[in-house]
């Protein structure tokens, strides 16, 4: 029995949709110890139909997070282990020769693992740029083109890609054009003593614990429509725009650290991400309008991967989060 019972094709009332989303959040959070930002952020991406980049050292629960959302929502889940020898056809699929009994040879399309609802792209930065680019069309258009034929992916479709921020040997950094297609970049933090104890106790049993199925997959489509209906006041969108522009080193209102350490600021997708993820965050908080606090709440995961820092920032250990925090502190909510 799931938390949502509704006849197919009949949308739930807005309040029931929000309660169902909150139930999914609670169920996944109960299966993943700590990691509040990744759990909430991944749900925001699922609701909005976008994608997330999960960053953290091994063993923090990135793969478990993807599995938990798949279980809680009844989504089909595919996994690709990215390696240097992976080819684009290993992701998208390819045409193969097939012969059925009593028939001639024929060409049949063999779908790749991208044809799923929830795709775990594990260690995406270990594949070559040629292979990484095989995901670009799927992430942006929701289609896959092979041998001149374009095929639609199922709905919902979400890529949750992981990468290790520490180990750089044998990796290929994601280009800015691909990073920009991720709505959020979510950091997995190192657990404290109490959380480590809970992790051991949580995973010591057999079989391995998971999340219960609490809502149908169609909930995401209904929530996505609801998110896009959430009103955005012009002055709140103006704040998101000014916040994004403050991270461009050539902008007159950019703080001094931004002018010193940033090579390129966020594209227009940065402002779009702030407003889209902000509206989804407002819904999860039982509010039906975009507010300043929603923009601030999603600013770090929405903007950190859209900043290109220079060598001076790397030399002095300046992180994108530090610069986003500087912009948040300097940009007033109300325009001057």
Residue pairs with C-beta under 8 A, 6 or more apart in sequence:
2 213
2 214
2 215
2 216
3 20
3 23
3 214
3 215
4 12
4 16
4 20
4 23
4 214
4 215
4 216
4 219
6 12
8 218
11 17
11 222
11 225
12 20
12 219
12 222
14 226
14 288
17 219
17 222
17 223
17 226
18 283
18 284
18 286
20 214
20 215
20 219
21 43
21 47
21 215
21 219
21 223
21 283
21 284
22 284
23 214
23 215
24 43
24 69
24 72
24 73
24 214
24 215
24 219
25 39
25 40
25 43
25 284
27 68
27 72
27 211
27 212
27 214
28 39
28 42
28 43
28 65
28 68
28 69
28 72
28 211
29 36
29 39
30 211
31 64
31 68
31 209
31 210
31 211
32 38
32 39
32 61
32 64
32 65
32 68
33 61
33 191
33 195
33 198
33 199
33 202
34 189
34 191
34 192
34 195
34 198
35 60
35 61
35 65
35 188
35 189
37 186
37 187
37 189
37 301
38 54
38 56
38 61
38 62
38 65
38 186
38 187
38 188
39 65
40 281
40 284
41 52
41 184
41 186
41 298
41 301
42 52
42 54
42 65
42 66
42 69
42 160
42 186
43 69
43 284
44 183
44 184
44 277
44 280
44 281
44 284
44 298
45 51
45 52
45 158
45 160
45 183
45 184
45 277
46 69
46 73
46 118
46 156
46 158
46 220
47 220
47 223
47 224
47 227
47 280
47 283
48 183
48 224
48 227
48 276
48 277
48 280
49 155
49 156
49 157
49 158
49 220
49 224
50 158
50 182
50 183
50 184
50 273
50 276
51 139
51 158
51 159
51 160
51 161
51 181
51 182
51 183
52 158
52 159
52 160
52 161
52 182
52 183
52 184
52 185
52 186
53 124
53 161
53 162
53 163
53 174
53 179
53 182
53 184
53 185
53 186
53 305
54 62
54 65
54 160
54 161
54 162
54 163
54 186
54 188
55 162
55 163
55 164
55 165
55 185
55 186
55 187
55 188
56 62
56 162
56 164
56 165
56 187
56 188
56 189
57 164
57 165
57 166
57 188
57 190
58 164
60 188
60 189
60 190
60 191
61 188
61 199
62 162
62 188
63 79
63 120
63 122
63 162
65 160
66 77
66 79
66 118
66 120
66 160
67 77
67 210
67 211
68 210
68 211
69 75
69 118
69 160
69 211
70 76
70 77
70 117
70 118
71 210
71 211
71 212
71 213
72 211
72 212
72 213
72 214
72 215
73 213
73 214
73 215
73 216
73 217
73 219
73 220
74 213
74 215
74 216
74 217
75 117
75 118
75 156
75 217
76 116
76 117
76 118
76 154
77 116
77 117
77 118
77 119
77 120
78 113
78 114
78 115
78 116
78 118
78 119
78 120
79 113
79 119
79 120
79 122
80 86
80 90
80 91
80 113
80 114
80 119
80 120
80 121
80 122
81 122
81 123
82 121
82 122
82 123
82 124
82 125
82 126
82 127
82 131
82 132
83 123
83 126
83 127
84 126
84 127
84 128
84 170
86 127
86 128
86 131
87 131
88 130
88 131
88 133
88 134
89 112
89 146
90 112
90 131
91 112
91 113
91 114
91 131
91 134
91 135
92 112
92 114
92 134
92 138
92 144
92 146
93 109
93 110
93 111
93 112
93 114
93 115
93 144
93 146
94 109
94 110
94 112
94 146
94 147
95 107
95 108
95 109
95 110
95 146
95 147
96 107
96 108
96 109
96 110
97 105
97 106
97 107
97 108
98 105
98 106
98 107
98 108
99 105
99 106
100 106
109 146
109 149
109 151
112 144
113 119
114 134
114 135
114 138
114 144
114 153
115 144
115 151
115 153
115 154
116 154
116 157
117 154
117 155
117 156
117 157
117 158
117 217
118 156
118 158
118 160
119 157
119 158
119 159
119 160
120 160
120 161
120 162
121 135
121 159
121 160
121 161
121 162
122 161
122 162
123 162
123 163
123 164
124 132
124 135
124 161
124 162
124 163
124 174
125 132
125 163
125 164
125 171
125 172
125 173
125 174
126 170
126 171
126 172
127 172
128 172
129 172
129 175
132 172
132 174
132 175
132 178
133 178
135 159
135 178
136 177
136 178
136 181
137 143
137 144
137 145
138 144
138 153
138 157
138 159
139 159
139 181
140 181
142 152
142 153
142 155
142 157
143 150
143 151
143 152
143 153
144 150
144 151
144 153
145 151
155 221
156 217
156 220
156 221
156 224
159 182
161 182
163 171
163 174
164 171
176 264
176 306
176 308
179 185
179 305
179 306
180 267
180 269
180 306
182 305
183 273
183 276
183 277
183 302
184 273
184 277
184 298
184 301
184 302
185 301
185 304
185 305
186 301
187 301
191 199
202 209
203 209
223 280
223 283
226 283
227 276
227 279
227 280
227 283
228 279
230 279
230 282
230 283
230 288
230 289
230 290
231 288
231 289
231 290
232 275
232 279
232 289
232 290
233 289
233 290
235 334
235 335
236 290
236 291
236 292
236 295
237 271
237 275
237 290
238 335
239 292
239 295
239 331
239 333
240 271
240 274
240 275
240 278
240 295
241 271
242 253
242 331
242 335
243 274
243 295
243 299
243 303
243 327
243 328
243 331
244 265
244 266
244 268
244 270
244 271
244 274
244 303
245 251
245 253
245 254
245 265
246 253
246 254
246 255
246 258
246 327
246 330
246 331
247 254
247 258
247 262
247 265
247 266
247 270
247 303
247 307
247 323
247 324
247 327
248 254
248 258
248 262
248 264
248 265
248 266
249 258
249 259
249 260
249 262
249 263
249 265
251 265
253 330
253 331
254 262
255 326
255 327
255 330
257 318
257 322
257 323
257 326
258 265
258 323
258 326
258 327
260 312
261 309
261 310
261 312
261 313
261 316
261 318
261 323
262 307
262 308
262 309
262 310
262 313
262 323
263 308
263 309
263 310
264 307
264 308
265 306
265 307
266 303
266 306
266 307
267 306
269 306
270 302
270 303
270 306
273 298
273 302
273 303
273 306
274 295
274 298
274 299
274 302
274 303
275 290
275 295
277 298
277 301
277 302
278 290
278 291
278 294
278 295
278 297
278 298
279 290
279 294
281 294
281 297
281 298
282 288
282 289
282 290
282 291
282 294
285 294
292 333
296 328
299 324
299 328
300 321
300 324
300 325
303 320
303 324
304 319
304 320
304 321
304 324
305 320
307 320
307 323
307 324
309 318
309 320
309 323
312 318
